[in-house]
């Protein structure tokens, strides 16, 4: 009778062979063999190398490598087979994007931004799989089958990204049009805010890595869900802090208060800071004095409080109370602040 381990080894071997592995290249170690499945899934249809791409497109190898680098794609050795027919179209596009309608530096800048976003998406997706679904597998066969399924989901998602990206481009274009400064093309007029978790640093020393990940995942999930429900956008998440923007004070206030109300933990409590005005917009991130003010306001808030500046407090759709004047780092004079009480996000 075949033992469970022997059956698992045979099944893993069968699946790898179906995905194109050579029998001699399949390691005897089950865990090592399981780890190879994504490599084969991502290599389906690959028949070309950098050398081939250069020959087909008529570009020097160095040029192909440079253009791929602009999008964050690492360059293998010129003869390594990692590309397929779709990559020919990609290489042609990258060359035209960097050199046709735009100045070369402008095209390269756009590619750098896109490459950074794609790399972050890929890293986050892999980490989420490893820390979530992968932990539930009970044996190497389940592990391999799940990894194969998740690889296929990732590839299929990639096929649908152009459709989703069209909607994001439209939303970003409309937002830019509504918020663009009349005086400076680099400036938009928006509301910016921060929410962080008080007590997180000390608690992080007490929690196991898995517990710490669960805490941050919950924080990030709440931020994304609130942003989707309101007219707000999460700019970035850095550990225990979220930076967000909105076009209207009421939506920004509702986002911050929502983060306050959704947390009932005794060890960590959110606090927030919101300011409104001219923001320097660069690569989807925001900078400038108003951003600095919002960051200082969250640092000055007590747990469970959202501090706002005068421009937010004077908005009819939010209710606040005076919280005195504060000396904030980076500001020469005391800043008049208010403590946010409630909001009506439907009034914009």
N, C-alpha and C positions, 0 to 999 in steps of 0.2 A: 504494500500500500504506500502511495506517495505521501510523504510528510507535508505539513502545511508550508514549511520553509521551501521545500523542493518545488511544490506547486507554485508558490509565489515567484520563485526564481524563473520557472518555465514561463509563467504568464508575463512577467516583466520582459523577458527575452522576446517573446512573441510580439508584444506591442512595439518594442524598439525596432524589431526587424520590419514590422509593418510600416513604421515611420521612416525606413530607409537606412537603418544602422547596419553596418557590416558585422557579421557574426564574430569575427576575431577582435572587434573593437569594443565589444560589450564586456565590461568588467564583471568579475565574479561577485564582488561586494554589492549587495542589493541596494544600499543607500546611494552608493556612487552611481550605480546604473540608473536608478530613479532620477537622479539629478540631471541626467543627459537628455531627458525627453523634451524639455523646452528648446534645447539647441536644435533638435531635428524639426520641431514644429516651426521655429522661426526661419529655418533654412529651406523650407519647401520651395521648389522651383528655382533655387539659386544655381546658376550655371556660369556666371560671369565674375570676373575679377576687375580690379582697378585698371589693369592693363587692357582688358577687353572693353571697358567703358570708354577709355581714352581712344581706342581704335575706332569704335563705332561712332562716337560723337565728334571725332576729329580734333579733340582737345589734348594738350599735353597732359601726361599723367599728373604732374605737379599741380596743374590747374584743376583737374578733377578732385584731387585730394584737398586742395585749398577750399574749393567750394563746398565740399562735404563738411569740412571742418567748420565753416561758417554756420552750418546748421547743427553743429554739435555731434556729427557722426565721425567716430574715430576711424582713422585710416589704417587698414591692415597692410600686410606686405602686398606689393603690386599683383602677385599671382594668386593670392588667397581667394577662394570662391565664396563670396558673401553677398552677391548681387544678382538681380534678375532683370527681366525685360522692363519692368516698371522703373527700375533705377536708371535706365537710359533716359526716360522722360524726366526723371528728377534731376539728373545731371544737366540736361539741356535747359530745364527751367532755372536751375540755380545760376547757370551762366548768364541767361538773359536777365534774370532778376537783379543781378549785381552789375550789369553793364549796359542794358538797353535804355529803358525809359528814365531810369534814375541815374544820378551820379553814383559811381561805384561805392563810395563810402556810405551813401544812403541805403543802397541795396543791401550791403553787408550788415548795416545796423539792424535792418528789419529781420534779416536771417538770424542774427545773433539773438534777438529778442525771442523769435519763434523757437530757435534751438534750445534756449534756456527753459522755456515753458514746456517743451516736449520732454526734455530730460527730467524735469521735476515731475511731470505726469507719470512717466515711466517708472521712476524711482519710487514714487508714492504707491503706484499700483502694485509693484512687486512686493514692497514692504507690507502693504495691506493683506496681500495673499498669504505671505509667510506668517504674519502675526494672527491671521484669522482662520480662513478655511483650512489651511494646511495643518493647523494644530489639531483638527478633528479627525484626521485620518488614523485608521487603526492598524494598518499593515502596509508594506511596500507597494502592493498592487493598487490599493485605494489611493495611496500617495501619488503614484505614477499617473493613474487615470485622472485624478483631480488636477495635477499639474498640466496634463495634456488638455483637459477641458478648459482650464483657465487660460492657457496659452492661446487656444482657439478663440475664446471670448475676447481676449486682448486684440488679436488680429482682426476679428470681425468688427470690434469697436473702431479700430483704425480705419476700416473701410467706410464707416459711417461718420467719421469725424468731419469730412468736408461738408456734409449736410448740416451738422451741428454748428460748425465754425461759421457758416453763412449767417446763421441767426445771431451768433455772438458779434460778428462784424456789423450787422445791421444795428443791433442794440448799442454797440460802442459808438457807431457813427452818429446815431440820434442823440446819445448822451453828450458827445463832444459838441454837436451843433447847439444843443440847449445851454451848455455851460461855458462855451468858449468866451474868453475875455475879448472885448473889443479892441484892447490896446496891445496885448501881447499874445502871440500864438502859442507860447509855452505855458500859458496860465489858463486855468479853469476856475470858475466860481462855484464852490461846492462846500458841503459840510463834511468835516473829517472827525473821526473819533477813535478812541482806544478803549478797550476793556481788558483788564488783567485780573489775575487771581491772587488775592492777598493770602500769604501763608504758603504759597506753592513751593518756594525755595526750601524752607525748612521741612515741609512734608515730603519733598522729593528725596530727602536723605533717609527717610523712614520707610518708604515704600519699596517693594520689589519692582524690578523693571516692568513686569507684566502689569502690575497695578498702576504704575506711573503711565504706561501707554494707555490703559483704559481710561484714566482720568483725562488725559489730553484728548483722546478720541471723543469723549463725551463733550468736552469743551468745544472742540472743532465742529462736531456735528450740530450742536445747538446754534453755533454762529452761522453755519451755512443754512440751516433751516429757517432761522429768523431772517436772514438776508433774502432768501427766496420768497418769504411771505411779505416782505416789505420792499420798498424801492431803495434797496441798499446793496452795496457790493463789498464783499470781503476782499481787501487788497492783499493782505498776507497774514499768516499765522506764524508766530514765532514762540513755540513752546506754550507758555501760559498767557500769552497776550495776542489779541486780535486787533488789527487795524482795519477800519472800514470807512467808506465814503457814501454819501447820499446827496441827492440834489436838493432835498427839502429837510428843514430842521426837524419836522415832526417824525419823519421816517428814521432819522438818525437817533432821535431821542427814544423812539419806540424800540429800536434795536438795542440800545444800551439798557433800557429798563427791562426789556425782555430777558436779557442775559442776567440781570440782577434777580428777577423773579423765578427763573428756571433753576437756580441753584439753592439747594437747601443743606449742603454739606456744612458741617460745623468747623471743619479744619481749613477749608478754603472758601473765601467769599469774594465775588467779583466787585470791582469798582470801575468807574468810567470817567472819561473826560471828552468833551465835545467842543469844537470851535468852528466858526464859519468864516469864509472869506476867500481870498485868492490863493490857489494852490498851484505850485509848479508841477506839471504833469510830465513825467519822463518814463517811458517804457512800461506804462501801466502802474507805476508807483507815484507817490506824491511827496513833495518836499516844500520847504519854505517856512516862514515865521508862523503861519497859522497852524501848520502841522506840528511845529515845535510847541506852540501854545497848548494844543490838545494833549500832547504827550506830557507836558508839565502838569496839566490839570488832573490827569489820571493819577499821576504820582502824588498829588496833593490831596486827593480824595480819601476819605476814610472807607473802610469796608462797607459795601452796600450802598455807597453814595455815587452819584454821577454829578460831577461839576461841569458847568457850562459857562461860556463867556457871555458878555452883554448881548451880542448879536443873536444868540440862541434864546436868551431869556426874554428878549423883546418880541419874539414870535408869538402870534396869537394862539397857535395850536399847541403850545407847550406851557406848562405851569411850573414855576420854580419859586424859590424863596432866596433872598439875599444871604450870601455866606461870607460876607466881609471882603476884605482885601488881602491878597496873599503875595508874599515875595516869592516869585518863581524863578528858578535857575535860568539864566540867560536873559532875564528881563530887568532893566535898570530900575523901573518903578513898580510899585505894588499894582497888582492886577485885580480889578473888581470881578468877583466870581459869584455864581449862583448855584444852588443845589436843586437839581431837577426833581420834580415831584410826580408829574404825570404828563400825558400827551394825548393828542387825538391825531393819529396818523392819517386819518381820512381827510383832514384839513390841510391841504398843501397849497 
